[in-house]
């Protein structure tokens, strides 16, 4: 018997394709994408890509063409039939497979019917907002500064102040009263048995699932009615703890920007969308849940939580931080933007500085570990051994909540280090960690720490006049800018070397977003030309970044559009090889230290793998020695 599509959608949502594929493939994860060696054919360089997001997670191999979802992967790698693969994954997710019987078919049909009721209700509320009955609602939205386009985009509406207005509309559409009750749009009084409209005299915010289907509503009272906000009840369509308001609109811009912003209310989300932050969502009047966190992590590596500056907002941030600890993974965390007391995103955006003021808050966001340190230190004085011991005990108890061994070890090391230093930490994003290291002058005379200087790419340490002209920050960005300039001006190289490019971490956020946009475009379009690439990037808001690339990579002939493909490719490989040196040196040093502390087979394998990587990079450098490629650079 067939397995019903709604269950398969739920299964794909619950099961992480990264986790399933990661059992057989060593993945290098970067945000919503990961790369590794394809399990379906032999290869030496990774061409196997895995994408995880709220819409259609999948894998694809650019080498052999293998493609599919998490169910297909289990079928292909374990030789299972479709039903067996589904049963295996369902068992791991703790889901019971609904059988295709009359009851299951009836349940699926009922969900479709309920979705129809919600759509009818949404259209009715929209029509009321545009009529005489909805003038109060329209005036409210206008006073909040919303444009007609925004009201239409978010399908805002108004529920008339009558007990049976929507009830009559649904009855006219031949919707059985029992179905309207099950949808949550009507309510039955327990004592009198009277059936009437749930939402009355309220402005209405449709709540949609990730595919844009209306599944519930939020209604705000315009007067003194209680509660001020009223949400739909739980229904077969709507589960409050598994839903995020505006995720249907936010997921694409969030993926493009590698940033998703979580705020508290509907109007915060809408105000942000009007002011250039379409990547914003909100929980539905409750604290963040585990399911909502997983939804956020499928869109961005480090969701940014921006709650109101009052005590309730601070408590919400603390609850979210504590909840996240048990679910942290390498690369998955949270950031927190702390508003001043009395502020919320909507009021901030309507202030004098508007969007710029909000961006300033976002730019000062602190990581989860720093918020935890603030929570641990709040209201404490550490002037006695007993009080310091109490802080250390509480720190250990928090760290134990982290289930992932690697992340737990890093948190313990970080927090205990701060404790030992006696630092009261909340320096809003400023985390000086190498101040005590001896300073060192660059060729331009700039003082940097020994740590920074040691891990500059080798050829960047000897650029002399270039460092003086650009300044240290731009010098450090130069190899990344050069690589991206080559790829924009020679997009065919994206298909040849996209896998290797994906593995290179870029410390500059804007440049990293540009890299991800290029890789995403290449994965979707087999044929690219320079104009297509540039127009696509400009549409995504990268025009200023592209101008900077052109200005700062002009010294390299191979990066120019006029360079031949062989010349561009040779220069690209040279820069990429050099950029990997610091990363491999660090890994080799850490592997050697681990092997010295514990002569296990695992540590030996790690050390040997790091040695092999170093050998391969050195071979590349010999093949592409600067003396042999100096013709690529302008004199």
ROFIPA-446245 format. One record per residue (C-alpha): residue in one letter; chain; x, y, z. Coordinates in steps of 0.05 Angstrom, whole numbers. Last residue first. Example, Ala and Ser with C-alpha at 12.3 -4.5 7.8 and 13.67 -1.06 7.14 Angstrom:
<sites>
   type   mol       px       py       pz
      S     A      273      -21      143
      A     A      246      -90      156
</sites>
This chain:
<sites>
   type   mol       px       py       pz
      X     A     1106      887     -253
      X     A     1037      861     -268
      X     A     1024      791     -245
      X     A     1012      729     -287
      X     A     1083      733     -315
      X     A     1106      717     -244
      X     A     1079      648     -253
      X     A     1143      607     -257
      X     A     1179      648     -205
      X     A     1118      645     -160
      X     A     1123      570     -159
      X     A     1062      535     -188
      X     A     1087      465     -191
      X     A     1129      475     -128
      X     A     1069      506      -94
      X     A     1025      449     -115
      X     A     1075      399      -87
      X     A     1076      439      -22
      X     A     1000      435      -20
      X     A     1001      360      -31
      X     A     1054      349       22
      X     A     1016      390       73
      X     A      953      350       60
      X     A      991      285       68
      X     A     1020      309      134
      X     A      950      327      158
      X     A      924      258      139
      X     A      983      226      176
      X     A      968      266      239
      X     A      893      249      237
      X     A      908      175      226
      X     A      956      176      286
      X     A      904      211      329
      X     A      852      157      312
      X     A      902      101      323
      X     A      916      127      393
      X     A      983      155      418
      X     A      949      205      465
      X     A      983      270      487
      X     A     1036      269      432
      X     A      984      250      380
      X     A      940      308      401
      X     A      998      357      396
      X     A     1017      331      327
      X     A      945      337      303
      X     A      941      408      329
      X     A     1005      428      293
      X     A      983      394      229
      X     A      914      426      232
      X     A      945      496      242
      X     A      994      486      185
      X     A      937      461      140
      X     A      895      523      152
      X     A      954      570      143
      X     A      974      537       76
      X     A      905      534       45
      X     A      908      605       18
      X     A      973      590      -20
      X     A      941      534      -60
      X     A      880      577      -76
      X     A      923      635     -101
      X     A      964      589     -147
      X     A      903      551     -171
      X     A      869      617     -191
      X     A      931      642     -226
      X     A      937      579     -267
      X     A      863      581     -284
      X     A      865      653     -306
      X     A      925      640     -352
      X     A      893      578     -381
      X     A      827      616     -391
      X     A      859      675     -426
      X     A      861      741     -389
      X     A      819      799     -417
      X     A      767      792     -361
      X     A      822      809     -310
      X     A      842      763     -254
      X     A      901      733     -292
      X     A      930      802     -299
      X     A      937      811     -224
      X     A      948      883     -201
      X     A      875      899     -215
      X     A      852      856     -157
      X     A      836      913     -110
      X     A      794      957     -155
      X     A      756      901     -190
      X     A      741      867     -125
      X     A      718      932      -93
      X     A      670      945     -151
      X     A      643      874     -143
      X     A      629      888      -69
      X     A      591      951      -86
      X     A      547      914     -137
      X     A      533      855      -90
      X     A      458      869      -78
      X     A      428      803     -101
      X     A      407      834     -167
      X     A      479      857     -176
      X     A      503      785     -167
      X     A      456      759     -220
      X     A      474      814     -268
      X     A      548      799     -258
      X     A      540      725     -269
      X     A      497      732     -331
      X     A      544      784     -360
      X     A      605      740     -350
      X     A      575      678     -382
      X     A      546      616     -350
      X     A      525      549     -377
      X     A      509      492     -327
      X     A      461      535     -286
      X     A      435      511     -218
      X     A      500      489     -184
      X     A      537      548     -215
      X     A      488      598     -186
      X     A      493      568     -116
      X     A      569      568     -121
      X     A      569      642     -140
      X     A      521      661      -85
      X     A      562      623      -34
      X     A      625      661      -55
      X     A      589      727      -50
      X     A      565      710       20
      X     A      637      694       39
      X     A      660      761       10
      X     A      608      797       52
      X     A      625      759      115
      X     A      701      768      111
      X     A      736      707      142
      X     A      731      666       78
      X     A      733      590       89
      X     A      759      551       29
      X     A      722      485       20
      X     A      671      513      -29
      X     A      728      536      -74
      X     A      754      464      -80
      X     A      685      439     -100
      X     A      675      496     -149
      X     A      740      482     -187
      X     A      718      461     -257
      X     A      647      486     -254
      X     A      666      553     -224
      X     A      724      558     -274
      X     A      672      567     -330
      X     A      653      632     -295
      X     A      716      669     -319
      X     A      707      742     -299
      X     A      666      725     -237
      X     A      712      667     -218
      X     A      776      708     -227
      X     A      747      765     -185
      X     A      728      715     -131
      X     A      799      688     -125
      X     A      829      758     -125
      X     A      781      781      -71
      X     A      800      721      -28
      X     A      875      734      -40
      X     A      866      808      -23
      X     A      827      803       42
      X     A      889      801       85
      X     A      918      859       46
      X     A      853      897       56
      X     A      858      891      132
      X     A      933      907      133
      X     A      929      973       96
      X     A      921      980       21
      X     A      981     1023        1
      X     A     1029     1001       56
      X     A     1011      929       46
      X     A     1022      935      -29
      X     A     1088      969      -16
      X     A     1115      909       21
      X     A     1082      847       -8
      X     A     1125      800       33
      X     A     1078      774       86
      X     A     1021      767       36
      X     A     1062      715       -2
      X     A     1061      670       59
      X     A      986      675       74
      X     A      976      711      140
      X     A      973      661      196
      X     A     1036      680      233
      X     A     1021      754      228
      X     A      953      748      262
      X     A      980      705      319
      X     A     1041      748      330
      X     A      995      807      339
      X     A      993      864      290
      X     A     1031      930      287
      X     A     1030      965      220
      X     A     1099      986      193
      X     A     1082      972      120
      X     A     1127      910      119
      X     A     1088      885      180
      X     A     1112      901      250
      X     A     1104      850      306
      X     A     1070      856      373
      X     A     1084      806      429
      X     A     1023      767      450
      X     A      985      794      511
      X     A      928      823      470
      X     A      911      757      437
      X     A      839      745      454
      X     A      805      812      446
      X     A      731      796      442
      X     A      692      858      422
      X     A      622      833      405
      X     A      586      871      458
      X     A      639      874      513
      X     A      599      831      562
      X     A      658      793      591
      X     A      673      806      664
      X     A      743      778      660
      X     A      773      741      719
      X     A      826      710      675
      X     A      811      642      705
      X     A      737      651      692
      X     A      749      672      621
      X     A      792      611      610
      X     A      739      567      643
      X     A      688      595      594
      X     A      730      583      531
      X     A      757      514      550
      X     A      689      489      573
      X     A      656      516      511
      X     A      708      483      466
      X     A      701      416      501
      X     A      626      418      497
      X     A      630      434      422
      X     A      674      374      409
      X     A      634      326      452
      X     A      565      345      425
      X     A      515      338      482
      X     A      519      408      511
      X     A      481      409      577
      X     A      546      394      614
      X     A      569      465      597
      X     A      514      495      639
      X     A      531      453      700
      X     A      605      470      692
      X     A      590      544      691
      X     A      546      539      753
      X     A      603      504      791
      X     A      655      555      769
      X     A      610      612      790
      X     A      599      580      858
      X     A      674      569      866
      X     A      685      643      853
      X     A      633      660      906
      X     A      666      613      956
      X     A      736      640      942
      X     A      712      711      957
      X     A      709      776      917
      X     A      674      748      856
      X     A      612      793      855
      X     A      552      768      819
      X     A      489      804      794
      X     A      495      775      724
      X     A      559      735      716
      X     A      528      670      691
      X     A      479      706      645
      X     A      534      749      615
      X     A      578      688      605
      X     A      520      653      571
      X     A      511      713      525
      X     A      585      708      507
      X     A      579      634      489
      X     A      518      648      446
      X     A      555      698      402
      X     A      546      773      407
      X     A      509      820      360
      X     A      541      888      350
      X     A      530      888      275
      X     A      456      873      287
      X     A      448      933      333
      X     A      482      979      282
      X     A      438      950      228
      X     A      378      971      269
      X     A      402     1042      275
      X     A      417     1045      201
      X     A      347     1021      185
      X     A      314     1078      221
      X     A      361     1134      243
      X     A      305     1180      267
      X     A      261     1125      296
      X     A      210     1082      260
      X     A      261     1026      253
      X     A      276     1027      327
      X     A      202     1025      345
      X     A      192      963      301
      X     A      255      928      326
      X     A      236      936      399
      X     A      263      986      449
      X     A      240      998      521
      X     A      304      972      551
      X     A      361      975      500
      X     A      365      920      448
      X     A      414      862      451
      X     A      428      826      386
      X     A      441      753      400
      X     A      478      701      358
      X     A      462      627      355
      X     A      501      563      341
      X     A      512      510      289
      X     A      581      503      257
      X     A      601      443      300
      X     A      536      421      332
      X     A      493      452      386
      X     A      428      416      404
      X     A      434      410      480
      X     A      458      481      486
      X     A      402      512      445
      X     A      350      508      501
      X     A      394      548      548
      X     A      406      603      497
      X     A      332      605      478
      X     A      312      611      551
      X     A      362      667      563
      X     A      338      705      501
      X     A      265      698      524
      X     A      284      723      593
      X     A      317      784      563
      X     A      255      797      521
      X     A      209      791      582
      X     A      255      838      621
      X     A      249      892      568
      X     A      297      903      510
      X     A      255      866      459
      X     A      285      805      425
      X     A      335      800      369
      X     A      357      729      358
      X     A      407      719      301
      X     A      408      650      269
      X     A      478      621      264
      X     A      485      568      210
      X     A      427      592      168
      X     A      365      562      135
      X     A      364      491      163
      X     A      388      519      229
      X     A      324      561      234
      X     A      279      501      224
      X     A      319      462      276
      X     A      310      519      326
      X     A      235      519      311
      X     A      230      445      326
      X     A      268      453      391
      X     A      221      508      413
      X     A      229      583      417
      X     A      188      615      473
      X     A      116      631      457
      X     A       77      685      421
      X     A       82      653      353
      X     A      156      650      339
      X     A      180      706      292
      X     A      215      710      225
      X     A      261      758      188
      X     A      301      749      123
      X     A      262      805       89
      X     A      308      856      123
      X     A      308      917       77
      X     A      264      965      114
      X     A      195      939       94
      X     A      215      868      114
      X     A      238      894      182
      X     A      171      928      193
      X     A      135      864      174
      X     A      175      821      222
      X     A      169      870      280
      X     A       94      876      265
      X     A       85      801      272
      X     A      122      798      338
      X     A      183      772      375
      X     A      243      776      329
      X     A      286      723      296
      X     A      335      745      242
      X     A      361      697      189
      X     A      429      707      157
      X     A      467      672      101
      X     A      446      731       56
      X     A      422      686       -1
      X     A      396      633       46
      X     A      359      685       87
      X     A      332      718       24
      X     A      303      650        3
      X     A      276      628       71
      X     A      243      694       92
      X     A      178      693       51
      X     A      154      624       71
      X     A      186      632      140
      X     A      140      691      153
      X     A      116      668      222
      X     A      154      606      246
      X     A      117      540      256
      X     A      135      476      293
      X     A      116      499      363
      X     A       49      526      340
      X     A       26      462      306
      X     A      -24      479      251
      X     A      -57      435      199
      X     A      -88      380      242
      X     A     -106      437      289
      X     A      -74      473      348
      X     A     -113      536      365
      X     A     -111      599      322
      X     A      -76      658      355
      X     A     -103      717      396
      X     A      -62      779      411
      X     A      -88      833      459
      X     A     -122      780      501
      X     A     -163      815      523
      X     A     -201      871      491
      X     A     -177      942      504
      X     A     -186      966      432
      X     A     -155      947      366
      X     A     -147      873      383
      X     A      -93      836      345
      X     A     -109      771      309
      X     A      -61      715      291
      X     A      -84      665      239
      X     A      -72      592      220
      X     A      -52      545      163
      X     A      -48      590      102
      X     A       -5      555       50
      X     A       59      592       31
      X     A      104      530       23
      X     A      140      541       90
      X     A       73      543      126
      X     A       32      606      131
      X     A        4      648      188
      X     A      -47      700      164
      X     A      -44      764      205
      X     A     -112      794      220
      X     A     -132      861      249
      X     A     -185      848      302
      X     A     -259      863      313
      X     A     -278      790      320
      X     A     -236      727      313
      X     A     -266      661      339
      X     A     -331      669      301
      X     A     -393      636      332
      X     A     -424      569      350
      X     A     -474      569      409
      X     A     -474      505      451
      X     A     -499      545      511
      X     A     -451      517      563
      X     A     -388      498      524
      X     A     -392      555      474
      X     A     -371      528      405
      X     A     -316      567      369
      X     A     -307      579      295
      X     A     -243      591      255
      X     A     -207      535      292
      X     A     -205      490      230
      X     A     -242      436      268
      X     A     -300      484      281
      X     A     -304      502      207
      X     A     -304      427      191
      X     A     -361      413      240
      X     A     -400      471      210
      X     A     -398      439      142
      X     A     -369      486       88
      X     A     -422      499       35
      X     A     -391      565       13
      X     A     -451      601       42
      X     A     -436      565      108
      X     A     -366      594      106
      X     A     -392      665       95
      X     A     -445      658      150
      X     A     -393      635      201
      X     A     -347      692      180
      X     A     -400      743      200
      X     A     -429      704      259
      X     A     -406      740      323
      X     A     -395      809      294
      X     A     -337      858      299
      X     A     -309      846      230
      X     A     -244      807      223
      X     A     -193      850      185
      X     A     -138      831      136
      X     A      -65      827      121
      X     A      -43      784       62
      X     A       31      793       78
      X     A       47      816        8
      X     A      -19      854        2
      X     A       -7      894       65
      X     A       64      907       43
      X     A       42      933      -25
      X     A      -11      978        7
      X     A       45     1010       48
      X     A       53     1000      123
      X     A       71     1060      166
      X     A       41     1036      232
      X     A      -11     1090      225
      X     A      -29     1059      158
      X     A      -38      991      190
      X     A      -84     1019      243
      X     A     -124     1060      193
      X     A     -137      997      151
      X     A     -161      960      213
      X     A     -209     1016      232
      X     A     -233     1021      160
      X     A     -249      947      158
      X     A     -325      949      156
      X     A     -323     1001      100
      X     A     -285      955       53
      X     A     -212      940       36
      X     A     -197      906      102
      X     A     -260      864       94
      X     A     -235      836       28
      X     A     -170      813       61
      X     A     -209      780      118
      X     A     -252      741       68
      X     A     -191      720       27
      X     A     -158      693       89
      X     A     -221      656      111
      X     A     -228      622       43
      X     A     -155      601       47
      X     A     -164      574      117
      X     A     -226      534       97
      X     A     -189      505       37
      X     A     -132      483       81
      X     A     -183      449      125
      X     A     -209      410       65
      X     A     -140      388       45
      X     A     -128      365      117
      X     A     -194      327      115
      X     A     -173      292       51
      X     A     -109      269       85
      X     A     -148      243      145
      X     A     -198      208      101
      X     A     -142      173       63
      X     A     -112      151      129
      X     A     -179      124      154
      X     A     -194       88       89
      X     A     -126       54       90
      X     A      -58       76       66
      X     A      -22       62      131
      X     A        6      118      173
      X     A       80      107      187
      X     A       95      119      261
      X     A      149      171      273
      X     A      206      166      323
      X     A      256      198      275
      X     A      301      136      274
      X     A      240       91      263
      X     A      215      136      207
      X     A      283      132      173
      X     A      283       55      173
      X     A      209       51      153
      X     A      220       99       95
      X     A      280       59       71
      X     A      241       -6       75
      X     A      182       25       37
      X     A      227       50      -19
      X     A      266      -15      -28
      X     A      334      -20        4
      X     A      403      -30      -25
      X     A      437        7       32
      X     A      472       63       -6
      X     A      419       72      -60
      X     A      356       65      -18
      X     A      385      106       40
      X     A      404      161       -9
      X     A      336      159      -42
      X     A      301      171       24
      X     A      347      230       41
      X     A      333      263      -26
      X     A      361      251      -95
      X     A      417      261     -146
      X     A      475      222     -174
      X     A      503      259     -235
      X     A      570      223     -237
      X     A      618      281     -225
      X     A      574      340     -206
      X     A      543      297     -151
      X     A      477      321     -122
      X     A      445      314      -54
      X     A      377      339      -31
      X     A      338      381       19
      X     A      272      402      -14
      X     A      251      467       20
      X     A      268      480       93
      X     A      342      474       79
      X     A      396      422       73
      X     A      440      417       10
      X     A      490      362       -1
      X     A      544      366      -54
      X     A      588      310      -82
      X     A      645      335     -126
      X     A      701      324      -75
      X     A      770      310     -103
      X     A      800      240     -109
      X     A      741      205     -140
      X     A      711      135     -142
      X     A      637      132     -156
      X     A      572      128     -117
      X     A      598      149      -48
      X     A      619      218      -76
      X     A      676      249      -37
      X     A      651      307        5
      X     A      615      374        4
      X     A      566      408       49
      X     A      514      463       39
      X     A      466      500       85
      X     A      523      535      121
      X     A      590      507      102
      X     A      597      434      120
      X     A      655      390      101
      X     A      625      321       98
      X     A      658      253      110
      X     A      609      209       73
      X     A      576      146       99
      X     A      545      167      165
      X     A      546      239      142
      X     A      493      225       89
      X     A      442      211      145
      X     A      464      268      190
      X     A      467      320      134
      X     A      400      296      107
      X     A      370      315      174
      X     A      306      276      187
      X     A      245      314      213
      X     A      228      353      150
      X     A      238      294      103
      X     A      193      252      148
      X     A      139      306      150
      X     A      139      311       74
      X     A      134      235       70
      X     A       75      236      118
      X     A       38      287       76
      X     A       52      245       13
      X     A       14      183       38
      X     A       51      117       37
      X     A       24       71      -15
      X     A        0        0        0
</sites>
